[in-house]
Amino acid sequence: MSPWPRRTRDAVVAIADQVHVQGALGYADWSRMEDETHVKMADLIGAGSSDEIAFVRNTSDALSMVARGLSWTPGQNVVFLREEFPSNRYPWESLAEFGVASRIVDLDLADPEAPLIAALDDNTRLLAVSAVQYASGIRMDLPRLAEACRERDVLFCVDAIQQVGALPFDVNASGADFVAFGAHKWLLGPEGVGVLWMRPEWRERLRLHAFGWHMAEHPGDFDAPAWRPTASARRFEPGTTNLLGIAALNASLGLLEDVGMNAVEALLRQRVRHLATGLAALPGISLITPDAPARQAGIVTFRAGRVDTGALHKHLVARKVVCVPRAGGIRFSPHFYTAPEVLDRALNAVEDALRA
Ligand SMILES: Cc1ncc(COP(=O)(O)O)c(C=O)c1O
């Protein structure tokens, strides 16, 4: 979870102050702000228009909407990695009640896409993968997976939460049919806002499971005897939106836009290199995250040889290093703004733990 930029904090405080004093007087402005946030998000991920962006609650929500919105027949299967975060496993595993099998394969760090491609068979309906694996930090070759899916008529669903905001991400270049992610990691945004994008032809084919005034073609027409879901991705936003969350996200997207995703990537890559080089120079440390830049995003996970991971984590947290135990090692997640001196403090803390 990233710290909020000052402008993000200010945006939330401004709305809180406004509602405190004026109630809903600013409603029209908030609606415009929410529309603008859809546009900013569409621009960030290369969507054709803001009509392609649905703000949902989180990644789990978005992936569940895909899993439950498709129609399944018994005997079909979904392919994914054992190492996926639960939000990208449970929605697919929940389909067992429809006779849909989960074909779960192990990550091969040497050739990460190969086991997934090898697992696709005549009954595979969908391949689900995270663009960047949350534990090992390995970045997947999405176009390679997309091509394998296309050749076999398999749907391709990407959990992009560990990439969007860290590196440029283009939904069309990814080759995905569906893309899901949340705002609270690399996007510097709040918890409780997620994004669901899908190739436009899927919008009206995905079965809906949540219904309310906001998704209607004419959302203000409360007395209309008949209604239908609008054609845009707003059809996946059934009711009152997360105003504070979207305001926060709007401000965070503004910061990323001002810096520019190419600059964010360049700065982040320097930081990842700084950490990876510093860690590799310490005795007994081995990197779990691959060394090749094409396989990296913002995560650096490492194992500390003879030092117990739990003990190392405790030591680092006591030194105020924000990190988590993952993939049998420790995960560092710097961002473009993390100062090199801060990285050095984290490296020194690891070095101290090795000596202790
Ligand atoms: C790959 C991946 N997907 C999803 C999530 C979070 O899911 P949600 O946005 O539903 O909380 C995480 C959080 O750690 C993650 O690493």
The ligand as an ORCA input file, in Angstrom:
! r2SCAN-3c Opt
* xyz 0 1
  C      -1.748     -9.614     -7.568
  C      -2.708     -9.013     -6.605
  N      -4.014     -8.967     -6.906
  C      -4.906     -8.389     -6.084
  C      -4.505     -7.829     -4.886
  C      -5.494     -7.159     -3.989
  O      -6.795     -7.456     -4.295
  P      -7.949     -6.445     -3.868
  O      -7.750     -5.199     -4.721
  O      -9.174     -7.146     -4.184
  O      -7.776     -6.167     -2.413
  C      -3.174     -7.860     -4.527
  C      -2.774     -7.296     -3.212
  O      -1.827     -7.609     -2.615
  C      -2.249     -8.433     -5.419
  O      -0.951     -8.437     -5.133
*
